[in-house]
Amino acid sequence: MSEIVIFGAGGRAGRHAVAEAVARGHRVTAVVRDPAAYQDLAGDGVALVGGDATDADSVAAVAAGHDAAISAVARLDTPSEEFFVGTANALLDGLARAGVGRLVLVGIGTTLQVAPGVMLLDTPGFPADARTFSLGHAAALEALRAARTGVDWVVLAPPPTLLDAEAARTGRYRVGGDQVVPAEDDVLFPYADLAAALVDEIEAPKHHRALVAVAR
């Protein structure tokens, strides 16, 4: 059993990660900006706390005493690059100070490559608004790669489509490198299986300091 701190626990990916970790017997600290708005998260095995993933001091404070961290944070009311780069840097700094050695982050499929050296977000006709948001994730990935840190991180990127928030967990998923994993069918990838992949990378780390695609 591990102590896992989950940032962005109130979102779809975060909620599923909380549920997956608790179901496996881990103790979870669910971090959100406004705990009063997420009281339903609190329960057996889950401590609900307020925190700011863009502030290294806040990260260090809430992460103290934990074995690993998951980040599923996202904001649409802040410039994408500012938010995601700031979060990446604050998490690495704060987790290192708290003595947390493993960080698993939820990425975005548009940063995966469709050809050598070509991310999906850079393909012709890619929507401008989506590209701006995706560039924030891409910049955060570069910040992670450039950081001098003892924190062992990995970014798991689901397929570059909508995910299914209602589908039941199967526990089955395919793993690729930093390229889009070709779809085998038209069924959306479940958040529940993304959560399984996130917790798997804490229980038995297989990927290190890399962007990794996960898909059905």
Residue, then its C-alpha position, 0 to 999 in steps of 0.5 A: m500500500s502506498e500514499i499517493v497524492i493526486f493533483g487535479a483530483g476533481g476533474r474526470a481523469g483525476r476522479h478516476a485516478v482517485a477511484e482506481a488507487v483507492a480500489r487497489g488499497h492505496r491511501v490517497t490525498a486528493v488535491v483541489r483548488d477549492p475543497a468545498a466544491y468537491q466534498d464528494l471526493a472525501g471518503d474511506g482512504v481519501a483525504l481531501v485538501g486544498g492546494d495549488a499545483t502551480d506553487a512549489d511551496s503548496v506542492a511540497a506541503v501537501a505532498a509531504g509523507h507521500d510515496a508518489a504523485i499523479s498530476a491530472v491538472a488542467r485550466l482553461d482560464t489561464p494561458s496554456e503554456e503559462f499554466f502547464v509549464g508553471t505546473a511542471n516546474a512547481l511539481l518537480d520542485g515541490l515534490a523533490r523538497a517533499g521527498v516524493g520520487r515518482l510523478v505520473l502526469v496525464g498528457i494529451g494525445t495531440t503532442l504525440q507524433v504522427a511521423p518522425g519529428v511531427m506532432l499531431l498538433d503541427t499537422p496541416g489543418f489542425p484547429a488553431d484553438a486546440r493547437t494553442f492549448s496543445l502547445g502548452h502541454a508540449a512546452a511543459l514536456e520540454a520543461l520536464r525533459a530539461a529539468r535537473t531533478g531527482v524526480d522520476w517522471v513519466v507523461l501518459a498521453p491518451p488517444p487524441t480524441l474524446l475519452d469515455a467518462e462512463a465506460a467501465r474499467t477493463g484494465r486492458y490498454r496498449v502502450g506505445g512510445d511517443q507516437v500515436v497508437p493506431a486505433e483498433d476500433d471506433v470505441l472511445f478510450p475509457y478514463a477508467d483505463l487511463a487511471a489503471a495505466l496511471v496507477d500501474e506506473i506507480e506500482a510497477p514503473k516501466h517508463h522513465r522521463a518519457l512521453v508514452a502513448v496509451a490506448r485501447 
